[in-house]
Each structure stands twice: as structure tokens, then as C-alpha cells.
């Protein structure tokens, strides 16, 4: 083989080798590009998912905050409504007893009935203390009270079987503008029973409040006055 033929053959082999290397390089480049595109797509998908999750989390947070705000507002509105209703009901109930208070004076209009009522109020004190008592009444009730005291002492003896020392205290009297009734004291004023009409109404108000509320507004097991 001449030198010229050898150079031709070598050149041909080199070209084949170069083409092979270029082909390998092209395939490797395509492989790299494909892998790069896949990695880029994965990264893009991951970023999109991450951003979407962040947006959803932020939305969920905002929604929860909104729901909490709504619940707080509802709770405040309910408390305000209950307070307003309770206040109005209390005003109405108190109005009923205020009306009764304004009519207490009528209880002493009938003198015979009033004497019987005084007798019973005084008798309650005698039964409670069973000892010497003083009775205090309004200035205008002095004469009626004397008969009521006598009747109370007589009934006490009939029921208990012994006399009791009870008298009218004319030095200390109930206010003239009182609705009526009596105060019974004993042991030199150390103990006493207030049995005025005003006090009896107060006690009646405490006892009758649940029934009055139920009559006016119907039964409600959650109402504070209900038993």
C-alpha cells in the first residue's frame, strides 16, 4: 500500500470515527436535553403544587378567620338580644308588682277586714317569739290595733294554752304614709318581725316571681326565675 493509499484509508477511518463521535454527542445532547426538560417539568409542577397549596392554606386560614368572626358576631348579637329581652321582661314583671304596691293602701280601707288582717299579722309574731312583745303600727291604726292585739292574745291562749304579754307601742310607730300592717318586737327590741304590707309584698314577690313570669311569658326551663 502506497503512502497515498494509506493516508486515504486513515482519513476515511478518522472521518468515520468523527461521525461516530458526533452521533454519540448528538444522542447524548438529546438525552441531556430530554432529561433537563423532564426535570424542568417536574420542578414546574412542584412549584405550581406548592403555590397552589400555599394559596389553599391561606384561603382556608382566611375562611376560618371569617367563620370565627361570624361566630363572635352571632354570639354578641344573641347575648345582646337575650339582655334586651330579659331587661324588658324584668321591666314588665316589676310593673306588675309596682301596680300591686300602688294598691296596698286599699287593704286597710275596710276596717273590719283590716282588723282581722292585723290580728293575724300580730299573731304570727306571738307564735314565733312566745314571750313579751310590743306591736308598732301607723298612727291612724292605733284604735284598730288595740282590738287586733286583744284578739291575737286571746287566740294565742286558746291555741298555746297560756297567756302572753303583748301591748301596743305608741312611742314608736310606723310611718303615717305606710300602707299598713305591723312590726312586732321583743327582748327590748333585740329581735323583731316586720309584718308591714310592704314587707309582705316583698316576700310575696320573691315567692310568686316564677309563677308571674310563667303566666306572662310561658314556661321556659332556662329562665333564671324558673325553679
Secondary structure per residue as TSV (DSSP state, phi and psi in degrees):
chain	resnum	aa	ss	phi	psi
A	1	X	-	360.0	127.0
A	2	X	-	-73.4	164.8
A	3	X	H	-61.0	-35.6
A	4	X	H	-66.8	-43.8
A	5	X	H	-64.8	-38.1
A	6	X	H	-64.2	-41.0
A	7	X	H	-66.4	-36.9
A	8	X	H	-64.6	-44.8
A	9	X	H	-64.0	-43.6
A	10	X	H	-63.3	-42.2
A	11	X	H	-62.0	-39.0
A	12	X	H	-65.2	-43.0
A	13	X	H	-64.0	-40.6
A	14	X	H	-64.0	-39.6
A	15	X	H	-65.2	-41.4
A	16	X	H	-60.9	-42.9
A	17	X	H	-65.0	-39.6
A	18	X	H	-66.1	-41.7
A	19	X	H	-64.3	-39.4
A	20	X	H	-63.2	-43.5
A	21	X	H	-64.1	-42.1
A	22	X	H	-63.5	-40.6
A	23	X	H	-63.3	-44.0
A	24	X	H	-61.8	-40.6
A	25	X	H	-64.8	-41.9
A	26	X	H	-63.1	-45.1
A	27	X	H	-63.7	-42.1
A	28	X	H	-64.2	-38.1
A	29	X	H	-65.4	-43.2
A	30	X	H	-62.8	-39.6
A	31	X	H	-62.7	-43.9
A	32	X	H	-63.8	-43.0
A	33	X	H	-65.8	-41.7
A	34	X	H	-61.8	-45.8
A	35	X	H	-64.2	-37.5
A	36	X	H	-65.5	-41.7
A	37	X	H	-63.0	-41.7
A	38	X	H	-63.5	-44.4
A	39	X	H	-63.1	-39.8
A	40	X	H	-65.1	-40.0
A	41	X	H	-64.6	-42.0
A	42	X	H	-62.2	-44.2
A	43	X	H	-63.8	-42.4
A	44	X	H	-62.7	-44.2
A	45	X	H	-61.2	-42.3
A	46	X	H	-63.4	-41.5
A	47	X	H	-64.6	-44.3
A	48	X	H	-61.3	-44.7
A	49	X	H	-62.5	-42.1
A	50	X	H	-62.8	-45.2
A	51	X	H	-65.0	-40.0
A	52	X	H	-64.0	-43.3
A	53	X	H	-63.0	-39.7
A	54	X	H	-65.2	-41.9
A	55	X	H	-63.6	-45.1
A	56	X	H	-63.3	-40.8
A	57	X	H	-63.5	-42.5
A	58	X	H	-65.5	-39.5
A	59	X	H	-64.7	-44.0
A	60	X	H	-61.4	-40.4
A	61	X	H	-62.9	-47.0
A	62	X	H	-62.0	-39.5
A	63	X	H	-64.9	-44.0
A	64	X	H	-62.6	-41.3
A	65	X	H	-62.4	-40.3
A	66	X	H	-65.2	-42.4
A	67	X	H	-64.0	-41.3
A	68	X	H	-61.7	-42.3
A	69	X	H	-63.1	-40.8
A	70	X	H	-63.8	-43.6
A	71	X	H	-64.4	-40.4
A	72	X	H	-62.6	-44.1
A	73	X	H	-63.4	-42.3
A	74	X	H	-62.5	-44.2
A	75	X	H	-61.7	-42.7
A	76	X	H	-63.9	-41.2
A	77	X	H	-64.7	-41.4
A	78	X	H	-64.4	-43.8
A	79	X	H	-62.6	-41.9
A	80	X	H	-64.1	-41.3
A	81	X	H	-66.2	-43.6
A	82	X	H	-62.1	-40.6
A	83	X	H	-63.3	-44.9
A	84	X	H	-63.8	-43.5
A	85	X	H	-65.8	-44.2
A	86	X	H	-61.9	-40.8
A	87	X	H	-63.4	-43.0
A	88	X	H	-67.7	-40.0
A	89	X	H	-64.9	-42.4
A	90	X	H	-62.4	-39.3
A	91	X	H	-62.9	-42.1
A	92	X	H	-66.5	-45.7
A	93	X	H	-61.7	-46.0
A	94	X	H	-61.6	-33.2
A	95	X	H	-63.4	-35.7
A	96	X	H	-62.7	-45.6
A	97	X	H	-75.3	-28.5
A	98	X	H	-64.4	-37.4
A	99	X	H	-64.5	-42.9
A	100	X	H	-62.7	-39.4
A	101	X	H	-60.7	-41.4
A	102	X	H	-68.7	-18.1
A	103	X	T	-105.5	6.3
A	104	X	G	-60.1	-36.3
A	105	X	G	-59.4	-23.7
A	106	X	G	-68.9	-19.0
A	107	X	G	-68.3	-22.5
A	108	X	G	-99.7	7.1
A	109	X	S	-69.3	-42.5
A	110	X	S	-85.6	107.5
A	111	X	H	-63.8	-41.3
A	112	X	H	-64.4	-44.6
A	113	X	H	-67.1	-37.9
A	114	X	H	-64.8	-38.6
A	115	X	H	-61.6	-41.5
A	116	X	H	-64.4	-41.2
A	117	X	H	-64.5	-44.0
A	118	X	H	-60.3	-42.9
A	119	X	H	-56.9	-44.6
A	120	X	H	-68.2	-38.0
A	121	X	H	-66.0	-40.6
A	122	X	H	-68.7	-41.9
A	123	X	H	-60.3	-35.1
A	124	X	H	-60.3	-41.7
A	125	X	H	-66.8	-37.7
A	126	X	H	-64.4	-42.5
A	127	X	H	-65.1	-35.0
A	128	X	H	-71.1	-43.2
A	129	X	H	-100.1	-29.4
A	130	X	-	53.1	38.0
A	131	X	S	-156.7	178.7
A	132	X	-	-52.6	130.5
A	133	X	E	-134.0	154.1
A	134	X	E	-115.4	143.4
A	135	X	E	-115.3	131.1
A	136	X	E	-115.0	132.1
A	137	X	-	-136.1	-179.8
A	138	X	B	-70.2	155.1
A	139	X	G	-55.5	-39.1
A	140	X	G	-75.4	-6.8
A	141	X	G	-103.8	5.3
A	142	X	H	-55.9	-51.5
A	143	X	H	-65.5	-43.1
A	144	X	H	-63.5	-39.0
A	145	X	H	-64.9	-35.1
A	146	X	H	-60.0	-45.9
A	147	X	H	-65.6	-37.4
A	148	X	H	-67.1	-38.9
A	149	X	H	-65.0	-44.5
A	150	X	H	-60.2	-43.8
A	151	X	H	-67.1	-38.3
A	152	X	H	-66.1	-42.6
A	153	X	H	-64.1	-39.9
A	154	X	H	-64.2	-45.6
A	155	X	H	-67.6	-35.3
A	156	X	H	-59.8	-45.7
A	157	X	H	-63.1	-39.0
A	158	X	H	-65.0	-37.9
A	159	X	H	-82.8	-40.1
A	160	X	H	-96.6	-28.0
A	161	X	S	90.0	17.9
A	162	X	S	-150.9	158.7
A	163	X	-	-76.9	159.3
A	164	X	-	-138.8	140.3
A	165	X	-	-86.9	107.4
A	166	X	E	-136.9	132.4
A	167	X	E	-144.0	167.1
A	168	X	E	-87.7	129.8
A	169	X	-	-92.8	100.8
A	170	X	S	-89.6	-6.0
A	171	X	S	-83.8	-27.2
A	172	X	S	-125.4	118.5
A	173	X	-	-125.9	161.5
A	174	X	B	-71.8	156.8
A	175	X	-	-56.2	143.5
A	176	X	T	-62.3	-31.2
A	177	X	T	-88.6	8.3
A	178	X	S	-65.5	155.1
A	179	X	-	-74.3	-18.7
A	180	X	S	130.3	-175.3
A	181	X	E	102.1	-161.6
A	182	X	E	-153.0	159.7
A	183	X	E	-119.6	131.9
A	184	X	E	-113.0	124.1
A	185	X	E	-123.4	154.7
A	186	X	E	-151.0	175.7
A	187	X	T	54.3	51.3
A	188	X	T	54.3	37.5
A	189	X	T	82.4	9.0
A	190	X	T	-75.1	-28.9
A	191	X	E	-128.8	150.2
A	192	X	E	-157.1	157.3
A	193	X	E	-123.0	117.9
A	194	X	E	-89.0	109.0
A	195	X	E	-118.9	40.1
A	196	X	E	-76.3	161.8
A	197	X	H	-61.3	-36.8
A	198	X	H	-63.0	-44.1
A	199	X	H	-67.5	-40.2
A	200	X	H	-62.5	-35.9
A	201	X	H	-67.7	-38.7
A	202	X	H	-60.4	-45.7
A	203	X	H	-64.7	-40.1
A	204	X	H	-65.6	-35.5
A	205	X	H	-62.5	-43.5
A	206	X	H	-63.9	-40.9
A	207	X	H	-75.9	-38.1
A	208	X	H	-90.0	-9.6
A	209	X	H	-52.6	-48.7
A	210	X	H	-58.8	-41.6
A	211	X	H	-68.2	-39.5
A	212	X	H	-64.4	-44.3
A	213	X	H	-62.4	-43.6
A	214	X	H	-65.3	-38.4
A	215	X	H	-64.9	-40.0
A	216	X	H	-78.5	-39.2
A	217	X	H	-122.4	-2.9
A	218	X	-	87.5	162.1
A	219	X	-	-76.4	136.2
A	220	X	-	-141.8	111.1
A	221	X	T	-64.1	-16.6
A	222	X	T	-92.7	-5.6
A	223	X	-	-73.0	138.2
A	224	X	T	-64.7	-26.8
A	225	X	T	-81.4	-18.9
A	226	X	-	-73.4	143.6
A	227	X	-	-101.0	360.0
